[in-house]
């Protein structure tokens, strides 16, 4: 399976990118880093700069049709920047329209709210987003990982880096199910 990891040029919480990326690779998937600009993504360890990671493609260069699933890592600045980019928001929305699984952790549900895809869904996030999720029509819960099958495609959400083991297990399982259902590996 080909999995898009969508991130802004800076502000992603490094571990929320690297751990799911590793889980996808370990499960036999092909992850690609998609961003709003070419070059590199500057990751962070909370407020301190972390490593940089090369961008494989930009949202201008690809279509959601090329991917089987989407991962939205968190960090505060990353999803805040993405939700201000119309092409990134449209890219996210298409995964839901096409019924493909999407995984979002920590502050990443901000982008889901902007894409107007949380209405009627049960999900979790960093606790400060609970009012935003509720105002957008979602049901916010304080759980380690939530898999929502309401609507089209699975939505996998988690609250924070401590939830990464459960998040990675749930997203690889849901991606596997979606791949099996589509007849792909």
N, C-alpha and C positions, 0 to 999 in steps of 0.2 A: 504494500500500500504506500502511496505517496502522500505525505502529511505536510501541510503548510504550517509553519510557525510564523505568525504575523507579529512584528514588533516595530516600534518607532525607532529612529536612529539613535536614541539614547533614553535611558531611564528604566530599562527592564531590570527586574530583580534577577540577578544572574542564576541563582539556584533554581528559580522557577522556570528558567529556560533550559539549563543544562540537564537537570534531572529528568524532565519529560522527554527531552531529545534523546538521552541515553536509553530511556525505557522504550521509545519507539524503535531505535536502532536494534536494541537487544531482542525485540519482538519480531525483527525481520523487516521493519518498515523503512521507507526512504524519506527522512525528514529534509525539508528545504526551508531556509531562512528567507522569508519574504518581508520586505520593509517598504517604507514610503519613499526612501531615497537609496541610491546605490552606495557602495562603499562598505563601511563597517558599522556595526551596532555597538555602542558603548554600554556595557552592562554595569550594574551597581550591586554592592553589598550594602543594602539599606541606603545610607547617604554617601558612602565612600565608593569611588570609582573601582570597578572590577576590571575584567578582561574585555577585549573587543572581539567581535565575531564577524566574519565576512558575510555579506549579503549575497544570497544566491540569485534572487530575482526581486524586482520591485512590483508593486501592485499595478503599475502601468504596463508591465511586460507579461503578466500572467492572467489567467482566468481561473475561477474556482473549479471550472470543468476539469482542469488538469490535476486536481487533488481529490483524495478520498475522504479527508478529514482535516480539521483545523484545530490548532492549539494556540491559545491566547495566554501567554505568560503575563504575570502582573508586574509589580512595582507601582509606584504612584504616578510618576511622570510618563511612563510608557503608555498606559491606556488613556491617560488624559490627552496626550498628543494625538494618539490614533483616533479618538472620537471627534477630533477637530478636522480630520482629513476625510473628505467626502468619498474618495476612492477606496480608502481603507474600510470605511463603514459599509459601503456598497459591497465590497468583497466579503465581509463578514455576513451580511444579510443574505447573500446568494447561497451560502452553505445551508442556511435554514430553509430557504425557498426550495433547494434541491434535496432536502431531507438527509443531509450528510451530518455526521457527528461533529460536535464542537466541544472542546474542553477549555475551561477558563478558570484561572486561579487568582485569588487575592483581590486586587483592584480591577482586574480585567473585565468583570461584568459591567463596568462603565461603558465599554464599547458595545456590549450587548444591549444596554439601555438605549444608547444612541441609535443603534440599528433597529430599535423597536421590535425586539424578538423575545423579551422576557414575559410579556403579558400571558397570564394563564399557566406559567411554568413555576415549578418549585426549584429553588436554587439557594446557594450560599455564596459568601464572598467575605472579604475583610469586613468586620462589623460596622465600620463607618459608612458602608454603602447600603445598609439595610433600608433606610428611609428612601433612598433613590430607587432601589429595587421595588419596594412596595408602591411608590408613586408611579412607577412604570407598569404596574399591574402584575408584578411577580409576587410569589410567596417566598419571603426570605426566612431561612431556617439556620440555626447555629449548629451545624453538623460538620464532621470531618470531610466527608465527601457526599455529594448528592448527584444521583443520576436521574434526570428527568426525561421521561419518554412522551410527555404531553407535546402535542404538535408534531411536526415532522422532524425526524432525526433526534438522536440522543444529545442531551446537553449534560456535560459532566462538569461540576464545579467543586472547588474547595476554597477554604478560608485563608490559608497562610502556608509558609514554608514547612512548618511542622506537620502539615497534612500531606506532604508530597508522596510518601510511600503509598497511602491509600489512593491519592489522586492518580498517580502513575499506574497503579494496578487497575483502577477503574477505566482509565482512558484506553489502555492497551486492550482490555477486554471488550470494551464497546467498539473500538476500531476493528478488532478481530471479527466481531459479530457483523459489523457493517460490511467488511470485506468478504466474509463468507456469504452474506446475503446478496452481494453484488457479483459473486462468482470470481473474485480476485483473491490473491494471496496477501 
